[in-house]
Amino acid sequence: MKLGIIGGGQLAYMLAENINKNIFNNIENIYIFSDKPDIPCNLLKDMDKIEIIYGEYTLENIIKFSKKCDIITYEFENIDINILKKVEKPIYPDIKYLEIIQDKFIQKEFLRKNNLSVGPYSVINNTNDIYNFIEKYNYPIIFKARCGSFDGRGNIVIKNETELNDWIIDNKDIIENYYVEDYINFENELSIGGCKNNGVINCYEPVKNVHKNNILIKTEYNDDSIKKDIKIKIKKVYENLLNLFDTKGVICCEFFEYNNDVYINEIALRVHNTYHISMDCCNISQFELHLRSILDLEIPKLNFIKNGYMYNMISNLQTEEDILKKYEKMKEKYEMKIKKYNKKPLGVRKIGHVNFLETK
């Protein structure tokens, strides 16, 4: 079995480093294809069975790459779907679902039409669509880029008419590239991840998340951090979602908790930052789970075996030093595991994460 991964970032790195586990003895090679030379996966370039290929994500290059592989997966969703449709090897998660979620407005429409809970939203064809939405839901609202955004990029909260007028002036030529949502004054941000294989859905317990400046800074799991009835609602929605997205591979879903109900924020067809905590707090990590799923290997029941926290190391926002200060206050009860991604601290970007594992 020859496995291909499109993308060479930290998610691909944490997937590929599992190759030496006995469960994956059937993998002869992992081919990693990246459009950038300076990537986290370079940490693996001296490992047996791993080959890193560099090049632009053109049709010619993707087809050439695919011919090396028996099966392909991806670490990010913003890949030209028309190129992937020309690949003759199986790709997981299935690209017919990837096509649905790449445009976040189409994603919302799909969820709404299938009776999955989402908050109010609207397409933007012109400024009248915005004014009509505000008349109905009032401020604050949030504009979201329909395509190509991640880690909160392309999200703009608008609190009043002055901010709205400024935004319209700045974006008047690309207004249709956005859609608008009612800003939900949520009580908690939550997520759940898992997979469906051979008709069986297997998922982790939901986790609680904290964002700052639209970037995830912390994930928490413990037995009582989320209300029991909210957990039940999240799992039910997730089960319905995976019955619609009937494909191999890890799928993660983010939720807002509001007024004792849950609303889907967005879906990721890949391993997800909020479940990096699974690397040290669960019986198997989301990365091992993803590989087991796409390779049709046995999947055990997923369990958290320890309570814990995950903190992202983010340049110019939450540094390693900041996290170590938190640990100093918690070290009597927690063990610390640091994972660095071999990324330069440029701007505001994730350069690693730290898991705190409860020991007492």
N, C-alpha and C positions, 0 to 999 in steps of 0.2 A: 504494500500500500504506500503510495506516494502522495503526501498531503501538501497542498498549496495554501498559503495565507497571503491575501492581498493587504498590504500595509505593513510597515515595519516599526510602529510605535510601541508604547508600553504594553498595550493589550496583546499584540502579536508576540511580544517578548515573553510575557507571562503565560501565554498559550504554549509556545514552542519549547520552553524550558522543561516542560513535562515529558519530553520525548524519552527520557531514560527510565521512566517508571515501567515496571514489568508489564503492567496492563496494556502498554502501547508497543509491545514487542513486534507487532505486525506492521508498524510504520517503518518503512525502509529509509525514507528521506522526507524532510520538510523543506519545501522551497518557499522562501519569503520574498515577496516582490514589493519593492519600495520605490517611490519616486524621489526620495531624498537620500543623500549619502550619510548624513549625520543623524543616526537613529538609535533608539534603545536596543534594537535587535543586533546591533554590532557587538553587544556583549556576548552573543552566542556564536560569533563567526568561526571560532576555533573548535566548536563542538562537532563531533562526528555526526553524520546524517543531516546536518543543517547547511543549506546553501542560501546565501542572500544574493538576490538579483536586483540590480538598480536600473531604473529607466522611467520615462514618462508613462502615464497610464493611457497609452494610445491603443487603438484597436489592434494594430500589428503586434505591439509588445505584449498585450494581455493574451492574445491568441497563442503567441509563441510560448509564453509562460504556462498557459493552460495545458499545452501538449506534454509538458513534463509531469503533469499531475494526474492522479486518479480521481481525486476529490478536492474541492476548493472551499475555503471559507474566507471571511473577511473581518477586519477589526474595526472598520468604520463604514458608515452607510452612504457617504457622499461620493459614490462611484457612478460613472456614466452607465445608466441602466441599459441603454441601447448597445453599448459594447458588451456588457455581460450577457445579453440575450444571444449574442453570436458565439458564445463559448459552448462547446459541445460536451463538456464534462459537468458532472453534478456539482451544484453550488448550494451550500447550506449556511444560514437559513435560505429557503427558497426565494429566488429573486422576484417572484410574482408578489410576494408580501413586501419585499424591499421596495418595490415600485410604489406600493400604497403609502408607505411611511415616509418616503423621501421628501414629499411635499407635505408639510405639517397641516395645511388646510385640508388637503385630500384625506390625510390621516384622520382628522377630526370628523370629516363627513362620513368616512367609513365606520368609525366608532358609533356616531350618532345613529346612522341608518341600521346598525346592528344592535341598537338598544343598550349600548354600553355607556355608562355615565360620564358625561363631559359637561363642563361649564358652558355658559353662553359665549358664542363667537360669531364672526361674520366675515365673509369675503370682502375685499376692498377693490372695487372697480373704479371708484371715483370718491371725491370727498363727501358726497351726499351719503354714501354708505357709512362713513364714519359718524357724521352728524346724526343720522337716524339711529345708530347704535347707542350713541351717548344719550340721546333723548329717551331711549328705552331703559338703559342701565346706569346712566350717570357716570361720573368719575369715581375712582380712578379706572383707567383702562390700560391694557398692555398691547402694544404692537409687537408681533413676532414675524421674523423673516420666514417665508414659506419654505425656502430651500437653503441648504448649505451651511446652516448654523449649528453650533454645539457649545456646551458649557455656558449657556446663557447669551452667547454672542447673537446679536440681532434682535434681542428683547429690549423694549423701551417702555418703561412705565410712564404714563401721562396722568398728571394729577389735576390739571386745570386747563382752562381755555388758552391761557398764555403759552403753556408748554405745548398744547396741541397746535397752535398756529405756528410756533417755531418749528415743530416737527414737520408739518405739512410743507413749509417753505423749503426746508432742507431736503425733503424727499419727494418733491412734487413730480419728478420725472420717473421715479421708480416705485410709486405708491402701490401699484398692483403686485409688487414683489412681497408685500406684507399682508397679513390678515390681522384682525383685531379680536381680542378676548376681553371679557369682563375680568377685572382683577379680583381674584378670590382672596379674601382676607383669611387665609387658612390658619388652622390651629397647629397643624403639623404637616411636614412633607415626609412621605413614606414611599417605600418601593418594595417590589417583590420580584424574584427571579427564579427561573427553573427551566424546564423543557418538557416536551411531549414526545415519547417514543413508543411505537407499537400500541398506540391508543391510550397509553398510561401517562398521566400528568404527574410530574414529580417536582416539587418546589421547596425552596427554603422558606423559613419563617420571614414575615415582613420585617423590615428595618426602618428606623427613624433617621432622617437626614437633616442637616443644617447647611444652608447656603449663605455665602456672603458675596455681595457684588455679582450675583448670579452664578457663582462657582461653588461646587460642593467643598465644604471644609471639614465636615464631620459626619460619620455614620455611627449609629449606636444600636447594639442589640442587647437586650436583657429580657427576661421573661415577662416583666410587667411594664415595659416602656411604651407599649401600645395597648389600648383597651381591647378586651377580648372580642367585643362585638364588632369593632373596627377590623380586627384581624380576619374575622369570619367574612365580612363584606369584601375585603380586599381579595381573599382567596377565591371567593365566588366569582368576582369580576374577572380575575386572572384565569380561572378555569374556563369561563365563557370565551375569553380572548384566545386561549390556546386551542380551543375547539374550532375557532375561525382560522387562526394561523396554524394550520396543520402541517408543521415542518420540523425537521431536526434542528438541533442547536439551541443554545441558551437564548431566551427572550426575557427582557426585563421591562417592567412597567412602573412608571412613577405616578404617584397619587398625591392629591391634596386632601387632607381631612378637614371638613368644615361642617359645623352644625350636625355632628353625629352621623355624617355620611361621607362617602369618598367619591372623588372625581378624578378621572384619568388626566394626567398632565401630558405625558407623551410616552411612546414606546421605543425601545431599543432592540433591534434584532442582532444582539451580540452580547458578549460579556460586558459588564457595566461597573463603573467606578464604585457604586454603592455596595457592591458585593466583593470588593477586595478584602473585606473583613472575613470572608469565607476561607481565605488562604490559611488562617491560623485558628479560627473559631469554629469551623465546621468539620464534619467527617471527611468530606472531599471539597476541594475548592471549585469555584465556578469555572475555572479554566480546565481542570480535569473533567468536570461535568460536560462542558461543551465538546471536548474531544470524544468522550465516551458516547455522547449523543450522536454526533455526525458520523462516527465510525460504527454505530450499532452495537456497542459493547454494553455489558450489564451495568445498570444504574441502581445503586443502593438507595434506600430511603434517605433523604437529605435531612441532616440534623445539625443544629448548633450544639456543640459539645462544651462550649464555654461562652459566657457573657463577655462582651468587649466593646471596644471603640476602634474606629478607623479615622485617622486624621490625614488629610492630604498635605503634602509638602508643596507649597505654592510660592514661587518666587515673587517677592515684593507684596505678599499678602499674608501667608502663614508659613514661616520658615522652619527649618529643622530646629533652630534654637528656640523658637516659640513653642514647639511641640515638646522639646526636652524640658522646658520649664513646667509644662502641664504634668509631665511624667514625674517630676520631682515631688509633686504633691500627691501622686497616686501610686508610687512605686511599691508601697507596702502591700498593696492588694493586686497589682497588675505586673505582668511581664511585658516587655516591649520588643517588637520585631520591626526592624527598619528595612524598607525596600526602596532602593534608588534606581532611577530609570536611565541614567547616563545621558541626561539632558542638560543643556546649558541654561542657567537661570536668566533667561531673556524675557523682559516684560513680566506679565502675569501669566504663568503657565505651571502646570503640574510637573514636578520634577521627581516625585517619589511619594510614598505613603508610609505611615507608621501604624501598626496595629497594637493596641493594648489588650492583653488577654488576662481575664480575671484569674487569679491564683488562689484566692481565699473566699 
